């Protein structure tokens, strides 16, 4: 969280607590005023009683009961108002803090998306202009074409993440469940990344013929995002491992990297929308904060679970588990 956001949260917190204290003090003052008014009214009525009145004792007892009833009513009403105010204040306080954080994350997202869009477009444009302007050796030409293809793939992935995320959140995406070979899907994605990033080290442990009922496009995005995330946050010499196994009715898909890892207090937050570790002014790793959020949404829509753990001795291990109807034979 940046300094500006912390200042906004601090100001909002101060204003909130001042208003809450004012409301509580006003409520206490209201209670004291009612009690005083009740006491004065009963005292005045008692002063009007005549000692020689045959019904003096009965009237006196009635006034005492009336005083007690009003005191209990005032205490009850005051307590209810206080509880309602405190509960409402907690919800308001959390909502304001959540809104400020979300606004900050959206601002970071806009900064990130601008960079993510401009960079591949600029690289692809420069490569194509170079190819048109100069006669290059075939090897260098192929290298530049490959780099251009990688940048267009980045743009395509980014556009898909934004579009699908928006459709899933708005309930406009119709999830189709069909039986598909998850082993083949993961292996195809793994081979594609292995080919695109030939200078990186990959390792796979993919069991064959693991079937699942799911949406092919969403599961493809899930696998691609996790592998791409591992590539982004791993050093070039680090090994990226993909594992797909099934034990009884549980399918487990894992993507392991050898990057810097994720602190324990950040492990759950990395799946929040727009959330990224650090801030856009100091962060160097590419990304928009949508990839892991989309992964979590896809996994939940397939009634699965996703979490991240440490990949000992170094790195992260993203684990996705699904429960299928029939055990793998």
CORFENRA-V211829 format. One record per residue. N is the residue number from 1. RES is the residue in three letters. OMEGA is omega in radians with two decimals (NA if undefined). D_CENTER is the distance of its C-alpha to the mean C-alpha in Angstrom with 2 decimals. Layout:
# CORFENRA-V211829
N,RES,OMEGA,D_CENTER  N,RES,OMEGA,D_CENTER
This chain:
# CORFENRA-V211829
1,UNK,-3.08,14.58  2,UNK,-3.07,17.86  3,UNK,-3.11,21.01  4,UNK,3.13,20.96  5,UNK,3.11,17.61  6,UNK,3.12,18.93  7,UNK,3.12,22.13  8,UNK,3.11,20.58  9,UNK,3.14,18.74  10,UNK,3.12,22.07  11,UNK,3.13,24.10  12,UNK,-3.14,21.97  13,UNK,-3.13,22.22  14,UNK,3.13,25.96  15,UNK,-3.13,26.67  16,UNK,-3.10,24.77  17,UNK,3.08,26.71  18,UNK,3.12,29.95  19,UNK,3.13,29.59  20,UNK,3.10,28.74  21,UNK,3.12,31.75  22,UNK,-3.12,33.93  23,UNK,-3.13,33.02  24,UNK,3.11,33.70  25,UNK,3.12,36.96  26,UNK,3.12,38.01  27,UNK,3.11,37.44  28,UNK,3.12,39.51  29,UNK,3.09,42.19  30,UNK,3.14,42.31  31,UNK,3.14,42.83  32,UNK,-3.14,45.59  33,UNK,3.11,47.27  34,UNK,3.12,47.37  35,UNK,3.12,48.77  36,UNK,3.12,51.38  37,UNK,3.11,52.30  38,UNK,3.14,52.64  39,UNK,-3.13,54.84  40,UNK,-3.14,57.02  41,UNK,3.14,57.56  42,UNK,3.12,58.59  43,UNK,3.13,60.84  44,UNK,3.13,62.48  45,UNK,3.14,63.12  46,UNK,3.13,64.55  47,UNK,3.14,66.85  48,UNK,-3.14,68.26  49,UNK,3.12,69.32  50,UNK,-3.06,73.02  51,UNK,-3.11,74.12  52,UNK,3.11,77.10  53,UNK,-3.13,74.96  54,UNK,-3.11,75.33  55,UNK,-3.09,71.66  56,UNK,-3.08,70.44  57,UNK,-3.13,68.79  58,UNK,3.14,66.99  59,UNK,3.14,65.72  60,UNK,3.12,64.65  61,UNK,3.12,62.64  62,UNK,3.12,61.05  63,UNK,3.10,59.94  64,UNK,3.10,58.51  65,UNK,3.13,56.50  66,UNK,3.11,55.33  67,UNK,-3.14,54.19  68,UNK,3.13,52.25  69,UNK,3.13,50.61  70,UNK,3.10,49.45  71,UNK,3.11,48.14  72,UNK,3.13,46.14  73,UNK,3.14,44.86  74,UNK,3.11,43.83  75,UNK,3.13,42.09  76,UNK,-3.14,40.27  77,UNK,3.13,39.20  78,UNK,3.14,38.17  79,UNK,3.13,36.11  80,UNK,3.12,34.34  81,UNK,-3.13,33.62  82,UNK,3.13,32.35  83,UNK,3.13,29.98  84,UNK,-3.14,28.68  85,UNK,-3.13,28.27  86,UNK,3.12,26.41  87,UNK,3.13,23.99  88,UNK,-3.12,23.43  89,UNK,3.11,23.08  90,UNK,3.14,20.30  91,UNK,-3.14,18.28  92,UNK,-3.14,19.24  93,UNK,3.13,18.46  94,UNK,-3.14,14.90  95,UNK,3.14,14.47  96,UNK,3.12,16.11  97,UNK,3.12,14.15  98,UNK,-3.14,10.78  99,UNK,3.12,12.59  100,UNK,3.11,13.98  101,UNK,-3.14,10.87  102,UNK,3.12,9.45  103,UNK,3.10,13.00  104,UNK,3.12,13.19  105,UNK,3.10,10.28  106,UNK,3.08,12.08  107,UNK,3.07,15.28  108,UNK,3.13,14.26  109,UNK,-3.14,13.25  110,UNK,3.08,16.70  111,UNK,-3.12,18.42  112,UNK,-3.08,16.98  113,UNK,3.09,17.74  114,UNK,3.13,21.20  115,UNK,-3.11,21.91  116,UNK,3.13,20.67  117,UNK,-3.05,22.96  118,UNK,-3.04,25.92  119,UNK,3.14,26.27  120,UNK,3.11,26.89  121,UNK,-3.14,29.00  122,UNK,-3.14,31.09  123,UNK,3.14,31.61  124,UNK,3.13,32.57  125,UNK,3.14,34.88  126,UNK,3.14,36.54  127,UNK,-3.14,37.14  128,UNK,3.10,38.63  129,UNK,3.11,40.81  130,UNK,3.14,42.04  131,UNK,3.13,42.94  132,UNK,-3.03,44.82  133,UNK,-3.05,46.62  134,UNK,3.04,47.69  135,UNK,-3.03,49.30  136,UNK,3.04,47.34  137,UNK,-3.07,48.13  138,UNK,-3.11,46.65  139,UNK,3.13,44.52  140,UNK,3.11,42.90  141,UNK,3.13,42.51  142,UNK,3.12,40.67  143,UNK,3.14,38.40  144,UNK,3.09,37.52  145,UNK,3.11,36.98  146,UNK,3.12,34.67  147,UNK,3.11,32.63  148,UNK,3.11,32.54  149,UNK,3.10,31.41  150,UNK,-3.13,28.50  151,UNK,3.10,27.39  152,UNK,3.05,27.74  153,UNK,3.07,25.70  154,UNK,3.13,22.90  155,UNK,-3.13,23.25  156,UNK,3.11,23.33  157,UNK,3.13,20.14  158,UNK,3.13,18.35  159,UNK,3.13,19.88  160,UNK,3.13,19.01  161,UNK,-3.12,15.28  162,UNK,-3.10,15.26  163,UNK,-3.10,17.66  164,UNK,3.10,16.28  165,UNK,3.13,12.68  166,UNK,-3.12,14.45  167,UNK,3.13,16.82  168,UNK,-3.12,14.54  169,UNK,-3.14,12.49  170,UNK,3.13,15.94  171,UNK,-3.10,17.61  172,UNK,3.14,20.14  173,UNK,3.11,19.84  174,UNK,-3.12,22.35  175,UNK,3.11,21.45  176,UNK,3.12,24.74  177,UNK,3.08,25.41  178,UNK,-3.14,28.30  179,UNK,-3.13,29.68  180,UNK,-3.14,29.13  181,UNK,-3.12,29.90  182,UNK,3.11,26.65  183,UNK,3.14,28.84  184,UNK,3.14,30.28  185,UNK,-3.13,26.95  186,UNK,-3.13,25.57  187,UNK,3.11,28.98  188,UNK,3.12,29.25  189,UNK,3.13,25.93  190,UNK,3.14,26.94  191,UNK,3.12,30.37  192,UNK,3.12,29.07  193,UNK,3.10,27.01  194,UNK,-3.14,29.97  195,UNK,-3.11,32.24  196,UNK,-3.13,30.17  197,UNK,-3.05,29.61  198,UNK,-3.12,33.05  199,UNK,3.14,33.02  200,UNK,-3.13,30.14  201,UNK,-3.13,30.72  202,UNK,3.06,29.32  203,UNK,-3.11,29.99  204,UNK,3.01,29.42  205,UNK,-3.03,30.10  206,UNK,3.09,29.72  207,UNK,-3.11,31.62  208,UNK,2.97,33.41  209,UNK,3.00,33.36  210,UNK,-3.07,30.08  211,UNK,3.13,29.49  212,UNK,3.02,26.52  213,UNK,-3.09,26.09  214,UNK,3.12,23.29  215,UNK,-3.07,22.57  216,UNK,-3.11,24.08  217,UNK,-3.11,22.16  218,UNK,3.12,18.66  219,UNK,3.07,19.73  220,UNK,3.11,21.28  221,UNK,3.11,18.12  222,UNK,-3.11,16.32  223,UNK,-3.12,19.25  224,UNK,-3.10,19.69  225,UNK,-3.12,16.19  226,UNK,3.11,16.39  227,UNK,3.13,19.94  228,UNK,3.10,19.39  229,UNK,3.11,16.61  230,UNK,3.12,19.25  231,UNK,-3.10,21.87  232,UNK,-3.01,20.07  233,UNK,3.11,19.43  234,UNK,3.02,22.79  235,UNK,-3.07,26.16  236,UNK,3.14,28.74  237,UNK,-3.12,30.77  238,UNK,-3.14,27.95  239,UNK,3.09,28.01  240,UNK,-3.04,25.22  241,UNK,3.05,25.63  242,UNK,3.13,24.68  243,UNK,3.05,25.55  244,UNK,-3.10,25.86  245,UNK,3.05,27.68  246,UNK,3.08,28.45  247,UNK,-3.04,29.88  248,UNK,-3.09,31.25  249,UNK,-3.09,28.62  250,UNK,3.05,25.56  251,UNK,-3.14,24.48  252,UNK,3.08,22.66  253,UNK,-3.09,21.40  254,UNK,3.00,20.76  255,UNK,-3.07,20.33  256,UNK,3.08,21.56  257,UNK,3.14,22.05  258,UNK,3.13,24.08  259,UNK,-3.09,22.03  260,UNK,-3.11,21.26  261,UNK,-3.10,18.69  262,UNK,3.11,15.48  263,UNK,-3.08,16.10  264,UNK,-3.11,15.49  265,UNK,3.12,13.41  266,UNK,-2.98,10.95  267,UNK,3.13,10.93  268,UNK,-3.05,8.04  269,UNK,-3.11,5.85  270,UNK,3.12,6.92  271,UNK,3.09,5.00  272,UNK,-3.13,1.72  273,UNK,3.10,4.36  274,UNK,-3.04,7.34  275,UNK,3.02,6.64  276,UNK,3.13,9.98  277,UNK,-3.10,12.32  278,UNK,3.09,15.09  279,UNK,-3.00,15.82  280,UNK,-3.12,17.43  281,UNK,-3.11,20.88  282,UNK,-3.07,21.09  283,UNK,-3.14,18.96  284,UNK,-3.12,21.26  285,UNK,-3.14,19.27  286,UNK,3.10,18.65  287,UNK,-3.11,15.31  288,UNK,-3.09,13.02  289,UNK,3.13,9.43  290,UNK,-3.01,9.49  291,UNK,-3.10,11.24  292,UNK,3.05,9.10  293,UNK,3.13,6.44  294,UNK,3.09,9.86  295,UNK,3.14,11.25  296,UNK,3.14,9.12  297,UNK,-3.14,9.99  298,UNK,-3.14,13.51  299,UNK,3.13,14.00  300,UNK,3.10,13.17  301,UNK,3.07,15.47  302,UNK,3.07,18.03  303,UNK,3.11,17.75  304,UNK,-3.13,16.85  305,UNK,3.10,14.74  306,UNK,3.08,13.01  307,UNK,3.11,12.86  308,UNK,3.11,14.02  309,UNK,3.11,17.22  310,UNK,3.04,19.84  311,UNK,-3.06,22.42  312,UNK,0.10,25.54  313,UNK,-3.08,27.25  314,UNK,3.06,24.70  315,UNK,-3.09,21.50  316,UNK,3.13,18.54  317,UNK,3.10,18.72  318,UNK,-3.05,16.07  319,UNK,3.10,17.31  320,UNK,3.13,16.98  321,UNK,3.08,19.28  322,UNK,3.04,20.82  323,UNK,-3.10,23.59  324,UNK,-3.08,26.46  325,UNK,-3.05,29.42  326,UNK,3.11,32.07  327,UNK,3.12,32.45  328,UNK,-3.12,33.09  329,UNK,NA,36.81
